[in-house]
């Protein structure tokens, strides 16, 4: 199915299962099916009594892939998430994001009263620097790596890793480079405004995301779990699916879940 954003970009989405809705936001250079279906997360949510709504972010998967940064600038990608929730008519929704999608989940849950719980996968102080802790990954260098004709010319480890993943997923590298170049227009994340129950889940060997403890401490009431794996493989762990489903079904969330039915 497709929903058309106000600027004309088509967003591909899919809804699976019945029950309280969960919006799934995938990571950079991935897509909904790679991040959520092939990893078993959707099956776990549906088995747990939830409805999984997933979509390919613009620039990814089956959605439209503009090659100019303004198509991804400021709040455009956040507006896509809000617009899809409007389109589907959800009065309330849980949000689960991974890496890029987790940062979007923070923005969405911080300002949209329909979001009742948030799971931030693959996120730590390296991707969300807090004060002097951590360093954000270099968007300009990643964009240049994605645009490079010869992948072998990329020497920096982080840009090289992003390029390798984009090549492995056969992503549109020009669209992804435009997205990275638009990152400078994003407003800062307001972690203190994230007041819904929040769980951070990272891989034990996730050196890209960095330490999740400082991030959890900066979000009111947040807690964190670690699961086996690194930044790419943690979401494949059955433990990831299990802790996410358990968190969304906790007893103090049941009154919210029942209201969604």
Protein Blocks (a to p, Z undefined) as FASTA:
>chain_A
ZZddfkopacddddededjdddddddehiafklmmmmnommmmmmmnopacdddddehia
jbccdfbfklmgcjlmmmmmmmmmmmnopabdcdddehjlmmmmmmmmmmmmkbmbdcde
hiafklmcghjgojdddfklmmmmmmpmblklpmbfklmmmmmmmmmnopafklmmmmmm
mmmmpccddfklmmbccdddddfklmknopaklmmmmpghiacdddeddfklmmmpmklm
mmmmmmmmgmklmmmmmmmZZ
